[in-house]
Amino acid sequence: MALDMTVILVSAAFFLALILYVALEQEQRERITGATFFISAAGGIVIYGFSYSHGHVGVFDHITAILRTLIDVGRMFVGINNEAVFREALHEVNVSDDGWMLLFWIVHFLAYYSMASAAVLALGKGAIKKLQQLLLNVRDVVLIHGITENSLTLGRHIATDKHKSVVFVGRADASAEIAIRQMGALLYSDDVAVEPQSAFIKRLNMHKPKRSLHVYALSEDEDANIKYAVRLLAHLKEADVAPQRTSLVLLGQEERHGGELQFVRDRYGYGEVKAFDHSELTARLLVQKYPLCDIVEFDENGLATTDVDALLIGFGPMGQEVLKKLIANGQFEGSHFHAQIFDPNCGGADGFYRRRYSAMLSHYDVTFSPYGGRSSQCCDFLEEHAKTLNYVVVAVGSIKKGREIAYGIMDYMKRMGRDISIYQCCSDSVICHRSHNESEFSSLHDANVLYGGTMDDLAMRINHYYNDPAGQVKQQWMECDYFSRMSCRASADFLSSYVARLFAGRSKERAPEMLENMAKTEHLRWNAFHFSMGYVKMSEETWKARADLFRKEVETCGAGKIRISKDAAHRQHACLVTWEDLVELSERENAVTGKSIDYQQMDRDNVIVVMKLLEEA
């Protein structure tokens, strides 16, 4: 009968383990297995300890009893029991065995379940990993280097796409391993993957020509990200993987590292590169999620009738990036832009910023006050601008302090009859505080800013119109330098929300006056973007010198390659002028080059392209 009972209980334990494996999340299964193991082990020690606790003579008998107890407890977990010794012990003390035998079999069942569950779990992990490795042969690969809470969030987001296989690379603790398995991703922690070698490229099956590789280097150590991306790139080149099949999102410095790792005509690189730091990307999330065009009123011809009056609390790394984005996205035809910055350390930690962006700070109405967001001077400003203030950002580094300042400003403005939202920029998120609703939280790693998406579709189309409209959109994008891609993305970020806002609920008929005002706004935005990237207006003397170089190239080579109006090396551009002055500049350049450039028409085309794309969507 004992054998029959064991067969029944072991079978039931395996069946229960299979049911729970299918019905429960892995973390829950492992928690239940751990609890049953502890209970059955403790129960086994009590049962078999009692069984061998009688009739001992001397020390050696006691040691033998202890060893036999431990052995029988261990045998429980491989489906073996010693029912006879327990029954004999019960009879020796004249105890009825009915209730105690029920306890005996319950403890053994829990032990059998622990054993069965561990076996099913191990088989399940192995089977799932084998399946995931097979899927690497047919799916595009998303490779995530650096295992953090943010990268796990990113992985969960991407894992919902059944056309992609997510692969994490790095050392992971137990909780991270569980999270990776739950999202259906693979984890490689061996040296071949962590210090990428050519064998890792083979493991990912990147030799197949139609599959793409999307790399996210998101370790908190920026140097480690650069090292990984560079080393992986060398092996991709060695394996002759076409750049068009690769992309890179890198936690680093945007202009410096992005340009170095991107493919250009004469240098191998990733086909698509997005380099960023948290401050820059969080500022971009701010203006994407809460565009400044939403706070401006426009007339029937698209002319702004209200100004942008912004307040920025904090001018550390985050505040500095926010100011650049506010300037680049806050310019509208008919509107005046003003930004007031409060920071007690103004002038103490922003020297490099002020020097690099001196043209931007002098060109736009930006005022600095060396006081904090809780100062009486800030309250004075709120009173003075109570009727016009329409965009407030708090970026002070501390979530708690920032929230306190945001609530203080919101309450103070309500006392003066204004109910406005306050935006708080944190290290990797934006929080919108509203007086009558719960705060709205937007995570950087849940947002479109990290994943190409429609924003890059718009950017590619805009770049297409800057080049030959008869050319191939994607090929032109591949040949586009990193800074130009940044410029096109900035235009897409702005125009997608601006055009949608202006034409919401309107007919498809576009009045010529409206299109012209929108084109003028696009030129204002273009100017602001370049100023925010450290550009300055090219002097007339420099322009003439470059025009002479162009003529000499034509005389000696038959064609001039130099761009007369743009000197990227020294960050100078002749188009940083008013809309009206673009006509004269176009005519002057065409007289030298023999081309038919129309800089005003370029701005019109940008608006028209985005308008069409939004209509198609």
PyMOL commands that set and color helices and strands:
alter all, ss='L'
color gray80, all
select helices_A, chain A and resi 2-23+26-51+59-76+83-92+97-135+149-159+174-182+191-194+198-203+222-238+243-245+254-261+278-289+292-295+317-329+351-356+358-363+376-384+399-415+444-446+448-450+453-466+473-478+482-503+512-532+540-557+581-593+599-616
alter helices_A, ss='H'
color red, helices_A
select strands_A, chain A and resi 140-145+164-169+186-188+213-217+246-251+272-276+308-313+337-342+365-369+391-394+422-425+429-433+440-443+536-537+566-567+572-573
alter strands_A, ss='S'
color yellow, strands_A
deselect
rebuild
show_as cartoon
